[in-house]
Amino acid sequence: MNGMNRLDIKQLRVLQALLDLKNLSQVARKMGLTQQAISEQLRKLREVFDDRLFIRQGNSMVATPKALSMQQPLDHILKELEDLLEPEVFMPQTYKGIFTISATDYATQALLPQLFSITRRDAPDLKLIVRDFASDNINQLIAAGELDLLITFPEFIPDNLSYVTLFEEQHLCITGCENDFVTEVLTLAQVAAHAQLVVSPSRANLRGSHDQWFAEKGLKRNIVMSVPSFSAVPDILHTTDMIAFYPSRLLPNSKVKELEVEALPPTFKVIAAWHPRTSDSGIHRWLIEQLRNL
């Protein structure tokens, strides 16, 4: 162990070059060092290995049996070290592994079917697990490595996570396709007064994401029903007189139709988030790139 502490990579490269070239001046030129510097490195190597390693014979350096015995393992060690420094080239076609995604109900419908089509085609040995999005313990799960990627909204993730915006989304006002509404553009007051369905995935209550927007305009929404997922909305609206605000990427749907209103709520961002320690992971970078392309 004492010898290991006194050995560095530069000395191993000098030893390798001496074994190949057997000439101090040629090694110095190859490594961009002075002949004196090469001689000093050889002195240190002799101390570490307790062997002369090379004996001068004319203009050449003749390797000792000890030095010759180290040539093959030395080449292998330095090649392994070079491989460690090579940048990772990620090949989805040959990747084998399991990747866990936590996605909101919206993302599961709007993005994951297209993503899975790509992964089945381009990364056939990648296995994917999708978990419900639970904002209460995201930090613990992703820090422990139980989650690899989150597809959600910025307000749902801790500040310590890295993320990229995939796109901006817009809620549209919809109702069942059989419902009768006046043909003119609805005012926000009319919309607020009408019976509304909201999606509340994390909290079971009669509150919606646009309540504050209506309140800023002096209006209170008439929310009469809450469901935990977007997937239930078209079926419910199809059989009732309610209206709802629904993400544009989940439309068209044959059971509902869009209503014209005088103003729409602000757009919102859809993001992919991950733990900073996986920022250089090939599979993370590749999957995020596919999501951004979508």
N, C-alpha and C positions, 0 to 999 in steps of 0.2 A: 504493500500500500504506500510505503514511503516513496518507492520508485515511481508509482503512478502519479503522486502529487508533484513530482518534478518533471513530468513529461507533458509536452503540449503537441498540438497538431502540427505546428510548423516544424518541429524536430522530426516528427514522423515523415513529413513530406521531404525533408532534407535526406533522411535515411533512404527513402524510396528512390529519390533522384540519384543518390550516390550508388545504389545498387544497380540502377539502369545505366548510368553514364560512366561511373568509375573514374571521374575526373573533377577535381575541385573547381577549376575555372569554368568548365562547361556547366556544372550545377549552378554556380553563381550567376552566369548569364541567363540560364533558363528561369531562375527564380527571381531575377531582378535584384540580387543582393551582391555585396562585395565578397571576394574570396575570403577575406578576414572574418566576415560574418558567418560564412559556411563553416570555416574552421572552428569558430566558437561553438556553433551548434553541434558539431561533431564531438568536441570536447565534452559537452554536457551529455550527449548520448553515450559516450564511453563510460561516464560516471554512473549513469542510470543503469546500464546493462552490465557494468563491471567486465567489459571486454573491449579490446582495441578496435574491433569492428572492421577497420580498414587499415592496411599497411601500405605505405607509399612504395612504389616500385617504378622508378623513372618518372614519367609524367602521369602515370595511372595510379589508381588506388585499388588494391587487391582486397577483396572481402574475406573476412575470417569465416570459418565454419559457422560460428554463432550468427553472424550477419546473414549468411546465405540461408540459414534455417528460418530466418524471419521474413524472407522476401515474399513468399506466397501468402502467409497470414496478414502481412502488412498491406499488400495490395488489396486483399479482401476487406480489411478494416477501413481503409481509406475510401474504397468504393462504397461501402455501407454509409460512411459519413457524408459522402457526396450525394447519395440518394436521399438522405435525410433533408438536405438543403434544397433538393429539387422542388419546384412549385408543384402543388397537387394538380393533376389533370383529371378532372372528374368525368367519368364516362357513364352516363345513365344506363346504357345498354348492358353494362357488366356489373352494375351496382347491386349488391345484395344486402338487405337490411330492413329494419322495421322503423317506421316513422309515424309519430303520433301527432295528430292535428286536433286542436280544440277550436271548434267553430260555432258561431251563433247560428240560430235557426235560419236566418236570412242567408248567411254565407253558404250553408249546407245546400240550399236550393239554387242560389244564384251563381256560385262559382265551382263547387266541388264536382258536380257531374262532368263539366268540361275538363277540369283538372285531371280527374280520374281517367278520362278518355285518353289524355296525353300520356299519363304515367303507364297505362296498360300497353300503349303502343311503343313508347320510347324507353321505359324502364320496367320491363316485364317481371324482374325479380325483386322489385321494391314492394314491400307489404305496408299497407297504410291502415292505421287505426284512427277513427274519428270519434272524439268525445264531445259531449255537450259542453257548452261554455258555461263555467261557473265562476263568476268574477270574485267571489269571496275568498277563494284559496288559490288563485292563479299563481301568485308569487311563489308559494311553497312548492307547487307542482312543477313549475318550469325550472326553478332552481334545483330541484331534486332530479331533474332529467326525466320526469314522468310525462312531460309534454315537450314537443319539439318546436311547434309553431302554433301561433294563435291567429285566427282570422276573425276580426271583430271591429269595434269602433274605438277611436282614441280614448274616450272618456272611461273605458272599461279596463285599461291596462295600467299597471304601476309605472311610475316615472323612470325606474331603473332599467326598463326593457328597451331594446332597440326596435325600431319599426320603420316601415316604408308605407306610404300612401299608395294604394292600388288604383283607386279612382274616387270620384265624388258621385254620390247617389242623390236622387230626388224622390220624395214622396209625392204621389199623385192622389187625388181624391177619387174614390171609386164607390160603386154601389152594385147591387145585383142587376144582371142584364135585363131582367123583366120589370124592374122598378120604373115608375113614371116620374120624371122630373121635368120641370119647365125647361124649355130649350135655351133660354137666355143664361148668361153667365151668372152663377150664384155669388152673392155677396158673402163676405166672411161671417157676417151676422147670421145669415141663413144657414151657413154650414155649421156654425157653433151651436145653433138652436136645434139642429136635427139630431136624432138619436144616432150615437156613434159607437163603433166597436174599436177597441184599441188592442194592440199586442203588447203584453207585459211579460217578457220571458223570465226575468229574474225576481220580480216581486209580484205576487198575486194581489193586485189592487186596481181600482178604477182610475188610474192615472196614465197619461200618455206622454210621449216624448215632446209633443208640441204644445203642451198646456201653457208653458211660459210664454210662448210666442203669441198665443191667443190672448193671454192675460195682459201682455204689453199693449195690445190693441183694445183693451177694455172689455174683452169678451171671455165668457166662461163656457167651456165645452159641455155638451150634454152627453157625457159618456155613460152608457147603460150596460155595457158588457166588456169583459176583458178575457182574452185567451192567451195561452203561453207561446203560441207559434204562429208564424205567418201562413203556414200551410193550411190552417183551419179557416182562414178568412174567406176565401172565395165560396166555399160551401155554405158558410153561415150567411153571407150577404145574399147569396142566391135564393135563400128561403126566407129572408126577412126584409124589412124596409130600411135597415140601417145603412150608414155610410162608413167609410174608413179611409185613413191615409195609408197608402200601400207603396212599397218600393217599385220604381219603374222597371227595374231589371227582372222583376217577377211577372211582368205583363208582356204580351197579352194573355188573358185567360178567358176562356169561352163563357165562364159563369158570371163574369163581372164586366162593367164598362166604366170608362173614365168620365167624370163630371168636370165641366168647365167651371172654374172658380176665379174670382177676381185676383187672387194672389196665392202663391204656394209657399209652404214653410221653407226655411233655409235648407240648402243642400247639406249633406253630411258625408264625412269621409269613411271609407272602408279601408282598413289597414291589415297588414301582416306583421306580426310582432314575434320577437324571439329573444332568448337570453344572449347578452353580449359575448359570452364565451363561445358561442357557435357561429359567430359572424364570418369566420373563415372556412366553415364547413362546406364542402363541395355539394352535398345533397341539399343543404339549406339554400345555398345560393341558386342552385338549379331550380328548385321548386318555387322559390320566390320569383325568379325570372319568368317561369311559366305563368304564374298568377298575374304578374304585371302585363304580360302579353295578352292575357284574356281581357 
